[in-house]
Amino acid sequence: MTVRVPAKVNLQLAVGPMREDGYHELATVFHAVDLHDEVIVRQAAAGTGVALTISGEGADSLPTDSSNLAAKAVRMLAVHAGIDPDVTVHLAKGIPVAGGMAGGSADAAGALVACDVLWQLGLSRDELGYFAAQLGSDVPFSLHGGTCIGTGRGEQLMPVLGRGHFHWVFALANGGLSTPAVYAECDRLREGTDVPDPRISEELMQGLRSGDAHRLGRALSNDLQAAAISLRPSLARVLAVGEDFGALGGIVSGSGPTCAFLVRDAEDALDLAVALSGEDVCRTVKVAEGPAHGARVVG
Ligand code: C5P
């Protein structure tokens, strides 16, 4: 069973005050792009448990034991179904690792979909979404794909009926940033200030509804950006290069350190990718389009 799952970028990430449970109240716009992980799940002999392998860039830095979110997803569904999870799980990474593009969440979402089909559980998308939300704030969106408003801690989704297709360039950094560390830095930077409740930008929604990339580019925003730059000052230079070379908008993706640039078309995407590579400000560059489908079976 092979499931393909997209990466995400947050077109807006408005971070409210910290809640009592330690999470932050969010108003965010998730957008899936066509950089994918593949999750391949096969039935194994009885008593073998969950055996996880990972390939692709950055695979060495990821855990293959029970702490991997995909392994947790498999076990969660097995407990629900009352069966022994004797499977091999292979993660073929195409999404930057620890890059703020929800790669780990994608793997968990893919594992849920694959096991549902493999074990013939017949769960609805809502039921899978329930499990996804237990696994992590971004996992429900990895299942859903497209473009969605996320509220709560990001797990409550509402699809956005937008128009058109958008072209993106992603500048990948060396090494990751820890999401909890970036949220903690955001809290530190805002200490003593009155943090308003997070709200979705009307300008951004207009950009999406009209399919106007210029408008959307101007409205991109990320409240975690200052924190990501504080922890990784070199990101400011990456963003400046994107702006200099004509991106319609540029932001740190999620908690970073990947930087996302919106451009006009496929040709501009290639030009910016070449420029970013030439300036030597990032490890590698990827070009992608969105919105992309959520987790789905491809074989
Ligand atoms: O939900 P998930 O496990 O992906 O979250 C990872 C970490 O990111 C949390 O432990 C928390 O530190 C931070 N986070 C947060 N507020 C959110 C989402 C995540 O503070 N809404």
py3Dmol code that shows the C-alpha trace and the ligand (Angstrom):
import py3Dmol

protein = """\
ATOM      1  CA  MET A   1       0.000   0.000   0.000  1.00  0.00           C
ATOM      2  CA  THR A   2       1.614   3.259  -1.140  1.00  0.00           C
ATOM      3  CA  VAL A   3       0.262   6.636  -0.030  1.00  0.00           C
ATOM      4  CA  ARG A   4       1.554   9.976  -1.325  1.00  0.00           C
ATOM      5  CA  VAL A   5       1.336  12.951   1.031  1.00  0.00           C
ATOM      6  CA  PRO A   6       2.126  16.622   0.324  1.00  0.00           C
ATOM      7  CA  ALA A   7       4.248  19.193   2.139  1.00  0.00           C
ATOM      8  CA  LYS A   8       2.607  22.361   3.418  1.00  0.00           C
ATOM      9  CA  VAL A   9       3.411  26.013   3.717  1.00  0.00           C
ATOM     10  CA  ASN A  10       1.471  28.370   5.988  1.00  0.00           C
ATOM     11  CA  LEU A  11       0.377  31.354   3.880  1.00  0.00           C
ATOM     12  CA  GLN A  12      -0.480  33.054   7.135  1.00  0.00           C
ATOM     13  CA  LEU A  13       0.500  31.898  10.601  1.00  0.00           C
ATOM     14  CA  ALA A  14      -1.022  34.124  13.269  1.00  0.00           C
ATOM     15  CA  VAL A  15       0.085  32.960  16.706  1.00  0.00           C
ATOM     16  CA  GLY A  16      -2.046  33.971  19.684  1.00  0.00           C
ATOM     17  CA  PRO A  17      -1.297  33.683  23.373  1.00  0.00           C
ATOM     18  CA  MET A  18      -0.168  30.405  24.893  1.00  0.00           C
ATOM     19  CA  ARG A  19      -3.060  28.297  26.171  1.00  0.00           C
ATOM     20  CA  GLU A  20      -3.222  26.394  29.428  1.00  0.00           C
ATOM     21  CA  ASP A  21      -2.271  23.165  27.641  1.00  0.00           C
ATOM     22  CA  GLY A  22       1.015  24.735  26.439  1.00  0.00           C
ATOM     23  CA  TYR A  23      -0.125  25.083  22.811  1.00  0.00           C
ATOM     24  CA  HIS A  24      -0.709  28.431  21.130  1.00  0.00           C
ATOM     25  CA  GLU A  25      -4.047  29.479  19.727  1.00  0.00           C
ATOM     26  CA  LEU A  26      -3.595  29.810  15.945  1.00  0.00           C
ATOM     27  CA  ALA A  27      -5.305  31.352  12.977  1.00  0.00           C
ATOM     28  CA  THR A  28      -3.486  29.923   9.993  1.00  0.00           C
ATOM     29  CA  VAL A  29      -3.933  29.254   6.299  1.00  0.00           C
ATOM     30  CA  PHE A  30      -2.423  25.938   5.271  1.00  0.00           C
ATOM     31  CA  HIS A  31      -1.535  25.378   1.624  1.00  0.00           C
ATOM     32  CA  ALA A  32      -0.392  21.982   0.309  1.00  0.00           C
ATOM     33  CA  VAL A  33       2.365  21.944  -2.329  1.00  0.00           C
ATOM     34  CA  ASP A  34       3.517  19.159  -4.598  1.00  0.00           C
ATOM     35  CA  LEU A  35       6.633  18.098  -2.715  1.00  0.00           C
ATOM     36  CA  HIS A  36       5.729  14.650  -1.444  1.00  0.00           C
ATOM     37  CA  ASP A  37       6.665  11.901   0.939  1.00  0.00           C
ATOM     38  CA  GLU A  38       5.614   8.358   0.075  1.00  0.00           C
ATOM     39  CA  VAL A  39       4.541   6.021   2.838  1.00  0.00           C
ATOM     40  CA  ILE A  40       4.693   2.340   1.864  1.00  0.00           C
ATOM     41  CA  VAL A  41       3.067  -0.109   4.283  1.00  0.00           C
ATOM     42  CA  ARG A  42       3.149  -3.904   3.865  1.00  0.00           C
ATOM     43  CA  GLN A  43       1.710  -6.689   5.947  1.00  0.00           C
ATOM     44  CA  ALA A  44       4.464  -8.663   7.727  1.00  0.00           C
ATOM     45  CA  ALA A  45       4.619 -12.008   9.544  1.00  0.00           C
ATOM     46  CA  ALA A  46       2.711 -12.328  12.820  1.00  0.00           C
ATOM     47  CA  GLY A  47       4.628 -11.134  15.873  1.00  0.00           C
ATOM     48  CA  THR A  48       7.125  -8.952  13.984  1.00  0.00           C
ATOM     49  CA  GLY A  49       5.601  -5.626  15.108  1.00  0.00           C
ATOM     50  CA  VAL A  50       6.210  -2.322  13.298  1.00  0.00           C
ATOM     51  CA  ALA A  51       9.494  -2.267  11.340  1.00  0.00           C
ATOM     52  CA  LEU A  52      10.288   1.207   9.995  1.00  0.00           C
ATOM     53  CA  THR A  53      12.838   2.210   7.339  1.00  0.00           C
ATOM     54  CA  ILE A  54      13.473   5.649   5.845  1.00  0.00           C
ATOM     55  CA  SER A  55      15.153   6.780   2.631  1.00  0.00           C
ATOM     56  CA  GLY A  56      15.858  10.148   1.005  1.00  0.00           C
ATOM     57  CA  GLU A  57      17.651  13.322   2.000  1.00  0.00           C
ATOM     58  CA  GLY A  58      17.937  13.753   5.757  1.00  0.00           C
ATOM     59  CA  ALA A  59      16.737  10.188   6.444  1.00  0.00           C
ATOM     60  CA  ASP A  60      19.727   9.547   8.733  1.00  0.00           C
ATOM     61  CA  SER A  61      18.584  12.214  11.171  1.00  0.00           C
ATOM     62  CA  LEU A  62      15.140  10.672  11.727  1.00  0.00           C
ATOM     63  CA  PRO A  63      14.235   8.034  14.324  1.00  0.00           C
ATOM     64  CA  THR A  64      13.178   4.602  13.073  1.00  0.00           C
ATOM     65  CA  ASP A  65      11.983   3.435  16.492  1.00  0.00           C
ATOM     66  CA  SER A  66       8.607   3.777  18.197  1.00  0.00           C
ATOM     67  CA  SER A  67       9.104   7.546  18.625  1.00  0.00           C
ATOM     68  CA  ASN A  68       8.602   8.136  14.887  1.00  0.00           C
ATOM     69  CA  LEU A  69       5.186   9.745  14.355  1.00  0.00           C
ATOM     70  CA  ALA A  70       4.359   7.315  11.519  1.00  0.00           C
ATOM     71  CA  ALA A  71       4.974   4.344  13.852  1.00  0.00           C
ATOM     72  CA  LYS A  72       2.749   6.006  16.453  1.00  0.00           C
ATOM     73  CA  ALA A  73       0.030   6.415  13.827  1.00  0.00           C
ATOM     74  CA  VAL A  74       0.206   2.708  12.929  1.00  0.00           C
ATOM     75  CA  ARG A  75      -0.050   1.651  16.570  1.00  0.00           C
ATOM     76  CA  MET A  76      -2.877   4.072  17.307  1.00  0.00           C
ATOM     77  CA  LEU A  77      -4.977   2.659  14.484  1.00  0.00           C
ATOM     78  CA  ALA A  78      -4.109  -0.943  15.454  1.00  0.00           C
ATOM     79  CA  VAL A  79      -5.287  -0.329  19.031  1.00  0.00           C
ATOM     80  CA  HIS A  80      -8.513   1.137  17.668  1.00  0.00           C
ATOM     81  CA  ALA A  81      -9.035  -1.856  15.368  1.00  0.00           C
ATOM     82  CA  GLY A  82      -7.997  -4.389  18.016  1.00  0.00           C
ATOM     83  CA  ILE A  83      -5.343  -5.987  15.823  1.00  0.00           C
ATOM     84  CA  ASP A  84      -1.591  -6.587  16.101  1.00  0.00           C
ATOM     85  CA  PRO A  85       0.348  -4.079  13.991  1.00  0.00           C
ATOM     86  CA  ASP A  86       2.662  -6.462  12.139  1.00  0.00           C
ATOM     87  CA  VAL A  87       3.767  -4.291   9.236  1.00  0.00           C
ATOM     88  CA  THR A  88       6.816  -2.894   7.507  1.00  0.00           C
ATOM     89  CA  VAL A  89       6.629   0.852   6.946  1.00  0.00           C
ATOM     90  CA  HIS A  90       8.939   2.623   4.520  1.00  0.00           C
ATOM     91  CA  LEU A  91       9.097   6.411   4.364  1.00  0.00           C
ATOM     92  CA  ALA A  92      10.525   7.800   1.107  1.00  0.00           C
ATOM     93  CA  LYS A  93      11.290  11.417   1.998  1.00  0.00           C
ATOM     94  CA  GLY A  94      10.740  14.153  -0.572  1.00  0.00           C
ATOM     95  CA  ILE A  95       9.674  16.777   1.987  1.00  0.00           C
ATOM     96  CA  PRO A  96      12.542  18.663   3.651  1.00  0.00           C
ATOM     97  CA  VAL A  97      13.296  17.125   7.054  1.00  0.00           C
ATOM     98  CA  ALA A  98      12.715  19.436  10.079  1.00  0.00           C
ATOM     99  CA  GLY A  99      12.113  22.253   7.609  1.00  0.00           C
ATOM    100  CA  GLY A 100       8.762  23.627   8.793  1.00  0.00           C
ATOM    101  CA  MET A 101       6.896  21.907   5.952  1.00  0.00           C
ATOM    102  CA  ALA A 102       5.142  19.216   8.017  1.00  0.00           C
ATOM    103  CA  GLY A 103       7.195  16.251   6.796  1.00  0.00           C
ATOM    104  CA  GLY A 104       6.707  14.272  10.008  1.00  0.00           C
ATOM    105  CA  SER A 105       2.991  15.054   9.998  1.00  0.00           C
ATOM    106  CA  ALA A 106       2.759  13.938   6.374  1.00  0.00           C
ATOM    107  CA  ASP A 107       4.257  10.552   7.282  1.00  0.00           C
ATOM    108  CA  ALA A 108       1.757  10.091  10.107  1.00  0.00           C
ATOM    109  CA  ALA A 109      -1.143  11.032   7.822  1.00  0.00           C
ATOM    110  CA  GLY A 110       0.130   8.641   5.154  1.00  0.00           C
ATOM    111  CA  ALA A 111       0.465   5.811   7.666  1.00  0.00           C
ATOM    112  CA  LEU A 112      -3.138   6.330   8.823  1.00  0.00           C
ATOM    113  CA  VAL A 113      -4.492   6.187   5.273  1.00  0.00           C
ATOM    114  CA  ALA A 114      -2.329   3.179   4.327  1.00  0.00           C
ATOM    115  CA  CYS A 115      -3.284   1.116   7.397  1.00  0.00           C
ATOM    116  CA  ASP A 116      -6.964   1.976   7.021  1.00  0.00           C
ATOM    117  CA  VAL A 117      -6.907   0.466   3.533  1.00  0.00           C
ATOM    118  CA  LEU A 118      -4.513  -2.418   4.344  1.00  0.00           C
ATOM    119  CA  TRP A 119      -6.611  -3.548   7.312  1.00  0.00           C
ATOM    120  CA  GLN A 120      -9.891  -2.760   5.535  1.00  0.00           C
ATOM    121  CA  LEU A 121     -11.169  -0.607   8.388  1.00  0.00           C
ATOM    122  CA  GLY A 122     -13.291   1.605   6.127  1.00  0.00           C
ATOM    123  CA  LEU A 123     -12.805   4.708   8.283  1.00  0.00           C
ATOM    124  CA  SER A 124     -14.240   7.976   7.009  1.00  0.00           C
ATOM    125  CA  ARG A 125     -12.005  11.021   6.477  1.00  0.00           C
ATOM    126  CA  ASP A 126     -13.546  12.540   9.625  1.00  0.00           C
ATOM    127  CA  GLU A 127     -12.669   9.459  11.660  1.00  0.00           C
ATOM    128  CA  LEU A 128      -9.116   9.484  10.300  1.00  0.00           C
ATOM    129  CA  GLY A 129      -9.022  13.217  11.115  1.00  0.00           C
ATOM    130  CA  TYR A 130      -9.855  12.408  14.723  1.00  0.00           C
ATOM    131  CA  PHE A 131      -6.791  10.156  15.003  1.00  0.00           C
ATOM    132  CA  ALA A 132      -4.687  12.661  13.053  1.00  0.00           C
ATOM    133  CA  ALA A 133      -5.440  15.425  15.572  1.00  0.00           C
ATOM    134  CA  GLN A 134      -4.216  13.211  18.439  1.00  0.00           C
ATOM    135  CA  LEU A 135      -0.907  12.731  16.634  1.00  0.00           C
ATOM    136  CA  GLY A 136      -0.054  16.396  15.965  1.00  0.00           C
ATOM    137  CA  SER A 137      -1.434  19.817  15.131  1.00  0.00           C
ATOM    138  CA  ASP A 138      -0.543  19.620  11.403  1.00  0.00           C
ATOM    139  CA  VAL A 139      -1.516  15.987  10.765  1.00  0.00           C
ATOM    140  CA  PRO A 140      -5.213  16.675   9.946  1.00  0.00           C
ATOM    141  CA  PHE A 141      -4.125  19.111   7.230  1.00  0.00           C
ATOM    142  CA  SER A 142      -1.664  16.606   5.745  1.00  0.00           C
ATOM    143  CA  LEU A 143      -4.640  14.276   5.329  1.00  0.00           C
ATOM    144  CA  HIS A 144      -6.840  16.966   3.838  1.00  0.00           C
ATOM    145  CA  GLY A 145      -4.523  18.916   1.509  1.00  0.00           C
ATOM    146  CA  GLY A 146      -5.637  21.800  -0.710  1.00  0.00           C
ATOM    147  CA  THR A 147      -5.886  25.150   1.065  1.00  0.00           C
ATOM    148  CA  CYS A 148      -7.537  25.339   4.491  1.00  0.00           C
ATOM    149  CA  ILE A 149      -7.986  27.738   7.362  1.00  0.00           C
ATOM    150  CA  GLY A 150      -6.725  26.128  10.571  1.00  0.00           C
ATOM    151  CA  THR A 151      -7.834  27.246  14.020  1.00  0.00           C
ATOM    152  CA  GLY A 152      -7.446  25.932  17.562  1.00  0.00           C
ATOM    153  CA  ARG A 153      -3.904  24.604  17.663  1.00  0.00           C
ATOM    154  CA  GLY A 154      -4.135  24.186  13.885  1.00  0.00           C
ATOM    155  CA  GLU A 155      -6.145  20.964  13.897  1.00  0.00           C
ATOM    156  CA  GLN A 156      -9.592  22.460  13.213  1.00  0.00           C
ATOM    157  CA  LEU A 157      -9.883  22.838   9.456  1.00  0.00           C
ATOM    158  CA  MET A 158     -12.131  24.712   7.083  1.00  0.00           C
ATOM    159  CA  PRO A 159     -11.428  24.395   3.334  1.00  0.00           C
ATOM    160  CA  VAL A 160     -10.824  27.619   1.394  1.00  0.00           C
ATOM    161  CA  LEU A 161     -12.420  27.716  -2.031  1.00  0.00           C
ATOM    162  CA  GLY A 162      -9.688  29.533  -3.859  1.00  0.00           C
ATOM    163  CA  ARG A 163      -8.918  29.970  -7.515  1.00  0.00           C
ATOM    164  CA  GLY A 164      -5.890  29.160  -9.531  1.00  0.00           C
ATOM    165  CA  HIS A 165      -2.567  27.586  -9.011  1.00  0.00           C
ATOM    166  CA  PHE A 166       0.432  29.146  -7.341  1.00  0.00           C
ATOM    167  CA  HIS A 167       4.131  28.738  -8.054  1.00  0.00           C
ATOM    168  CA  TRP A 168       6.609  28.448  -5.224  1.00  0.00           C
ATOM    169  CA  VAL A 169      10.333  28.329  -4.652  1.00  0.00           C
ATOM    170  CA  PHE A 170      11.620  26.830  -1.410  1.00  0.00           C
ATOM    171  CA  ALA A 171      15.078  27.593  -0.055  1.00  0.00           C
ATOM    172  CA  LEU A 172      16.182  24.718   2.179  1.00  0.00           C
ATOM    173  CA  ALA A 173      18.644  25.338   4.991  1.00  0.00           C
ATOM    174  CA  ASN A 174      21.342  23.209   6.513  1.00  0.00           C
ATOM    175  CA  GLY A 175      19.949  21.514   9.625  1.00  0.00           C
ATOM    176  CA  GLY A 176      16.470  21.907  11.058  1.00  0.00           C
ATOM    177  CA  LEU A 177      14.810  24.076  13.670  1.00  0.00           C
ATOM    178  CA  SER A 178      12.870  22.546  16.530  1.00  0.00           C
ATOM    179  CA  THR A 179       9.210  23.623  16.458  1.00  0.00           C
ATOM    180  CA  PRO A 180       8.877  23.854  20.282  1.00  0.00           C
ATOM    181  CA  ALA A 181      12.094  25.923  20.399  1.00  0.00           C
ATOM    182  CA  VAL A 182      10.752  28.378  17.811  1.00  0.00           C
ATOM    183  CA  TYR A 183       7.435  28.781  19.681  1.00  0.00           C
ATOM    184  CA  ALA A 184       9.388  29.315  22.915  1.00  0.00           C
ATOM    185  CA  GLU A 185      11.536  31.969  21.225  1.00  0.00           C
ATOM    186  CA  CYS A 186       8.375  33.650  19.917  1.00  0.00           C
ATOM    187  CA  ASP A 187       7.057  33.791  23.512  1.00  0.00           C
ATOM    188  CA  ARG A 188      10.372  35.197  24.714  1.00  0.00           C
ATOM    189  CA  LEU A 189      10.406  37.929  22.050  1.00  0.00           C
ATOM    190  CA  ARG A 190       6.821  38.904  22.894  1.00  0.00           C
ATOM    191  CA  GLU A 191       7.252  38.823  26.674  1.00  0.00           C
ATOM    192  CA  GLY A 192       5.549  41.786  28.327  1.00  0.00           C
ATOM    193  CA  THR A 193       3.488  42.644  25.217  1.00  0.00           C
ATOM    194  CA  ASP A 194      -0.222  42.189  24.868  1.00  0.00           C
ATOM    195  CA  VAL A 195      -0.701  39.344  22.349  1.00  0.00           C
ATOM    196  CA  PRO A 196      -4.005  39.758  20.493  1.00  0.00           C
ATOM    197  CA  ASP A 197      -6.256  36.868  19.513  1.00  0.00           C
ATOM    198  CA  PRO A 198      -5.092  35.552  16.125  1.00  0.00           C
ATOM    199  CA  ARG A 199      -7.178  36.514  13.074  1.00  0.00           C
ATOM    200  CA  ILE A 200      -7.171  35.505   9.428  1.00  0.00           C
ATOM    201  CA  SER A 201      -6.158  38.308   7.060  1.00  0.00           C
ATOM    202  CA  GLU A 202      -9.009  39.429   4.793  1.00  0.00           C
ATOM    203  CA  GLU A 203      -6.455  40.628   2.227  1.00  0.00           C
ATOM    204  CA  LEU A 204      -4.966  37.131   2.058  1.00  0.00           C
ATOM    205  CA  MET A 205      -8.397  35.561   1.588  1.00  0.00           C
ATOM    206  CA  GLN A 206      -9.118  38.014  -1.255  1.00  0.00           C
ATOM    207  CA  GLY A 207      -5.838  37.022  -2.889  1.00  0.00           C
ATOM    208  CA  LEU A 208      -6.798  33.357  -2.687  1.00  0.00           C
ATOM    209  CA  ARG A 209     -10.386  33.866  -3.857  1.00  0.00           C
ATOM    210  CA  SER A 210      -9.308  35.915  -6.857  1.00  0.00           C
ATOM    211  CA  GLY A 211      -6.282  33.734  -7.663  1.00  0.00           C
ATOM    212  CA  ASP A 212      -4.213  36.934  -7.722  1.00  0.00           C
ATOM    213  CA  ALA A 213      -0.632  35.919  -6.921  1.00  0.00           C
ATOM    214  CA  HIS A 214       0.529  39.546  -6.513  1.00  0.00           C
ATOM    215  CA  ARG A 215      -2.118  40.206  -3.903  1.00  0.00           C
ATOM    216  CA  LEU A 216      -1.447  36.922  -2.166  1.00  0.00           C
ATOM    217  CA  GLY A 217       2.293  37.595  -2.182  1.00  0.00           C
ATOM    218  CA  ARG A 218       1.851  40.926  -0.410  1.00  0.00           C
ATOM    219  CA  ALA A 219      -0.385  39.343   2.249  1.00  0.00           C
ATOM    220  CA  LEU A 220       1.855  36.397   3.240  1.00  0.00           C
ATOM    221  CA  SER A 221       2.735  36.576   6.940  1.00  0.00           C
ATOM    222  CA  ASN A 222       4.191  34.427   9.682  1.00  0.00           C
ATOM    223  CA  ASP A 223       4.263  35.377  13.368  1.00  0.00           C
ATOM    224  CA  LEU A 224       6.985  32.761  13.952  1.00  0.00           C
ATOM    225  CA  GLN A 225       9.293  34.402  11.431  1.00  0.00           C
ATOM    226  CA  ALA A 226      11.004  36.784  13.868  1.00  0.00           C
ATOM    227  CA  ALA A 227      11.625  33.879  16.242  1.00  0.00           C
ATOM    228  CA  ALA A 228      13.040  31.658  13.478  1.00  0.00           C
ATOM    229  CA  ILE A 229      15.347  34.500  12.358  1.00  0.00           C
ATOM    230  CA  SER A 230      16.374  35.150  15.952  1.00  0.00           C
ATOM    231  CA  LEU A 231      17.487  31.508  16.251  1.00  0.00           C
ATOM    232  CA  ARG A 232      18.930  31.402  12.710  1.00  0.00           C
ATOM    233  CA  PRO A 233      19.946  34.969  11.694  1.00  0.00           C
ATOM    234  CA  SER A 234      21.108  33.817   8.236  1.00  0.00           C
ATOM    235  CA  LEU A 235      17.440  33.430   7.216  1.00  0.00           C
ATOM    236  CA  ALA A 236      17.116  37.222   6.939  1.00  0.00           C
ATOM    237  CA  ARG A 237      19.636  37.145   4.081  1.00  0.00           C
ATOM    238  CA  VAL A 238      17.753  34.331   2.303  1.00  0.00           C
ATOM    239  CA  LEU A 239      14.536  36.370   2.452  1.00  0.00           C
ATOM    240  CA  ALA A 240      16.339  39.490   1.205  1.00  0.00           C
ATOM    241  CA  VAL A 241      17.746  37.619  -1.799  1.00  0.00           C
ATOM    242  CA  GLY A 242      14.268  36.329  -2.690  1.00  0.00           C
ATOM    243  CA  GLU A 243      12.880  39.844  -2.539  1.00  0.00           C
ATOM    244  CA  ASP A 244      15.785  41.277  -4.584  1.00  0.00           C
ATOM    245  CA  PHE A 245      15.185  38.712  -7.304  1.00  0.00           C
ATOM    246  CA  GLY A 246      11.533  39.581  -7.752  1.00  0.00           C
ATOM    247  CA  ALA A 247       9.552  37.172  -5.544  1.00  0.00           C
ATOM    248  CA  LEU A 248       5.966  38.378  -5.054  1.00  0.00           C
ATOM    249  CA  GLY A 249       6.313  37.517  -1.383  1.00  0.00           C
ATOM    250  CA  GLY A 250       8.655  35.590   0.859  1.00  0.00           C
ATOM    251  CA  ILE A 251       8.261  34.094   4.321  1.00  0.00           C
ATOM    252  CA  VAL A 252       9.770  31.541   6.625  1.00  0.00           C
ATOM    253  CA  SER A 253       7.687  28.374   6.193  1.00  0.00           C
ATOM    254  CA  GLY A 254       5.980  27.387   9.468  1.00  0.00           C
ATOM    255  CA  SER A 255       8.598  27.207  12.207  1.00  0.00           C
ATOM    256  CA  GLY A 256      11.375  27.208   9.592  1.00  0.00           C
ATOM    257  CA  PRO A 257      14.120  27.122   8.605  1.00  0.00           C
ATOM    258  CA  THR A 258      12.840  26.617   5.032  1.00  0.00           C
ATOM    259  CA  CYS A 259      11.988  29.920   3.305  1.00  0.00           C
ATOM    260  CA  ALA A 260       9.066  29.998   0.864  1.00  0.00           C
ATOM    261  CA  PHE A 261       8.800  32.415  -2.072  1.00  0.00           C
ATOM    262  CA  LEU A 262       5.707  32.987  -4.163  1.00  0.00           C
ATOM    263  CA  VAL A 263       6.449  33.792  -7.804  1.00  0.00           C
ATOM    264  CA  ARG A 264       4.362  34.609 -10.891  1.00  0.00           C
ATOM    265  CA  ASP A 265       4.848  31.492 -12.988  1.00  0.00           C
ATOM    266  CA  ALA A 266       6.988  28.434 -13.655  1.00  0.00           C
ATOM    267  CA  GLU A 267       9.561  30.479 -15.566  1.00  0.00           C
ATOM    268  CA  ASP A 268      10.039  32.947 -12.692  1.00  0.00           C
ATOM    269  CA  ALA A 269      10.291  29.992 -10.329  1.00  0.00           C
ATOM    270  CA  LEU A 270      13.254  28.622 -12.281  1.00  0.00           C
ATOM    271  CA  ASP A 271      14.893  32.078 -12.454  1.00  0.00           C
ATOM    272  CA  LEU A 272      14.586  32.566  -8.706  1.00  0.00           C
ATOM    273  CA  ALA A 273      15.802  29.023  -8.019  1.00  0.00           C
ATOM    274  CA  VAL A 274      18.929  29.730 -10.083  1.00  0.00           C
ATOM    275  CA  ALA A 275      19.444  33.099  -8.344  1.00  0.00           C
ATOM    276  CA  LEU A 276      19.132  31.605  -4.852  1.00  0.00           C
ATOM    277  CA  SER A 277      21.567  28.825  -5.746  1.00  0.00           C
ATOM    278  CA  GLY A 278      23.977  31.346  -7.243  1.00  0.00           C
ATOM    279  CA  GLU A 279      23.944  33.546  -4.133  1.00  0.00           C
ATOM    280  CA  ASP A 280      24.923  30.537  -2.043  1.00  0.00           C
ATOM    281  CA  VAL A 281      22.501  31.423   0.766  1.00  0.00           C
ATOM    282  CA  CYS A 282      20.894  28.010   1.200  1.00  0.00           C
ATOM    283  CA  ARG A 283      21.660  24.293   1.040  1.00  0.00           C
ATOM    284  CA  THR A 284      19.380  23.542  -1.877  1.00  0.00           C
ATOM    285  CA  VAL A 285      16.363  24.929  -3.710  1.00  0.00           C
ATOM    286  CA  LYS A 286      13.103  23.249  -4.693  1.00  0.00           C
ATOM    287  CA  VAL A 287      10.360  24.431  -7.012  1.00  0.00           C
ATOM    288  CA  ALA A 288       6.747  23.415  -6.360  1.00  0.00           C
ATOM    289  CA  GLU A 289       3.121  24.235  -7.130  1.00  0.00           C
ATOM    290  CA  GLY A 290       0.061  24.422  -4.947  1.00  0.00           C
ATOM    291  CA  PRO A 291      -2.557  23.631  -3.969  1.00  0.00           C
ATOM    292  CA  ALA A 292      -1.828  19.892  -3.985  1.00  0.00           C
ATOM    293  CA  HIS A 293      -4.023  16.921  -2.992  1.00  0.00           C
ATOM    294  CA  GLY A 294      -3.959  15.568   0.539  1.00  0.00           C
ATOM    295  CA  ALA A 295      -2.851  12.040   1.455  1.00  0.00           C
ATOM    296  CA  ARG A 296      -3.986   9.531  -1.153  1.00  0.00           C
ATOM    297  CA  VAL A 297      -3.364   5.971  -2.194  1.00  0.00           C
ATOM    298  CA  VAL A 298      -1.255   5.724  -5.346  1.00  0.00           C
ATOM    299  CA  GLY A 299      -0.528   2.014  -5.436  1.00  0.00           C
TER     300      GLY A 299
END
"""
ligand_1 = """\
21
C5P
O 1.190 19.422 17.699
P 2.646 19.205 17.469
O 3.168 18.001 18.220
O 3.043 19.182 16.044
O 3.370 20.467 18.096
C 4.758 20.498 18.303
C 5.100 21.607 19.278
O 4.876 22.883 18.670
C 4.279 21.628 20.546
O 4.844 20.820 21.531
C 4.336 23.090 20.934
O 5.567 23.400 21.563
C 4.345 23.802 19.593
N 3.004 24.219 19.160
C 2.377 25.265 19.829
N 1.142 25.681 19.409
C 0.537 25.104 18.359
C 1.166 24.053 17.652
C 2.404 23.627 18.092
O 2.918 25.827 20.796
N -0.656 25.544 17.977
"""
view = py3Dmol.view(width=600, height=400)
view.addModel(protein, "pdb")
view.setStyle({"model": 0}, {"cartoon": {"style": "trace"}})
view.addModel(ligand_1, "xyz")
view.setStyle({"model": 1}, {"stick": {}})
view.zoomTo()
view.show()
